Amino acid sequence: MNNHERLAKLEAKLSALLEAYQTQKHEIGLLREKSRKLKHEFKGQLEENIKLKETNELLKTANAILGNQEYKKLMKSRISLLIREIDRSINQIKM
């Protein structure tokens, strides 16, 4: 193999490598954009989830107020828990 043939093979390999690099660079750009969109979508779903949890808690409280027996027990246990926490705080202040 003479130098001219070696140079031609090297140029062909370099050209293929450059093309592969450009392809990878393009794919990385697409993946970054997709990642950005998915992060944005995830953030929106997270916010929606928080709002739904708050709504659920409000509905549970409303049901307890309206007289639903299951939720009355839930509210009584929550109130008892809060009272115990207040009692502990008062006792710590007294000491």
C-alpha positions in Angstrom: 0.0 0.0 0.0 1.5 3.3 -1.0 1.2 6.6 0.9 -1.6 7.9 -1.5 -3.8 4.8 -0.7 -3.1 5.2 3.1 -4.0 8.9 2.9 -7.2 8.1 1.0 -8.2 5.4 3.6 -7.4 7.8 6.5 -9.5 10.6 4.8 -12.4 8.1 4.4 -12.2 7.1 8.0 -12.0 10.7 9.2 -15.0 11.6 7.0 -17.0 8.7 8.5 -15.9 9.7 12.0 -17.0 13.3 11.4 -20.3 12.2 10.1 -20.9 9.9 13.1 -19.9 12.8 15.4 -22.5 15.1 13.7 -25.2 12.5 14.0 -24.4 12.0 17.7 -24.4 15.7 18.3 -27.8 16.0 16.6 -29.2 13.1 18.7 -27.9 14.7 21.9 -29.7 17.9 21.0 -32.9 16.0 20.4 -32.6 14.1 23.7 -31.9 17.3 25.6 -35.0 18.9 24.2 -37.1 15.8 25.0 -35.7 15.9 28.6 -36.6 19.5 29.0 -40.2 18.8 27.8 -40.5 15.8 30.1 -39.2 17.8 33.1 -41.8 20.5 32.3 -44.6 18.0 32.0 -43.5 16.3 35.3 -43.6 19.6 37.1 -47.1 20.3 35.9 -48.3 16.8 37.0 -46.6 17.3 40.4 -48.5 20.6 40.9 -51.8 19.0 39.8 -51.2 16.1 42.2 -50.6 18.5 45.1 -53.9 20.4 44.2 -55.8 17.1 44.1 -54.5 16.0 47.5 -55.5 19.4 48.9 -59.0 19.0 47.4 -59.2 15.5 48.8 -58.4 16.7 52.3 -61.0 19.4 52.0 -63.6 16.9 50.9 -62.8 14.6 53.7 -63.2 17.5 56.2 -66.5 18.5 54.6 -67.7 14.9 54.8 -66.7 14.8 58.5 -68.6 18.0 59.2 -71.7 16.7 57.3 -71.9 13.7 59.5 -70.2 10.8 57.7 -69.4 8.3 60.5 -66.1 7.1 58.9 -64.8 10.7 58.6 -66.1 11.6 62.1 -63.7 9.0 63.5 -60.9 10.3 61.4 -61.5 13.9 62.5 -61.8 12.8 66.2 -58.4 11.0 65.9 -56.8 14.1 64.3 -58.2 16.3 67.0 -57.0 14.0 69.7 -53.5 13.9 68.1 -53.4 17.7 68.1 -54.6 18.0 71.7 -51.8 15.5 72.7 -49.2 17.6 70.9 -50.5 20.8 72.6 -50.4 19.1 76.0 -46.8 18.0 75.4 -45.8 21.5 74.3 -47.4 23.0 77.4 -45.6 20.4 79.6 -42.3 21.3 78.0 -42.9 25.0 78.6 -43.7 24.4 82.3 -40.4 22.5 82.8 
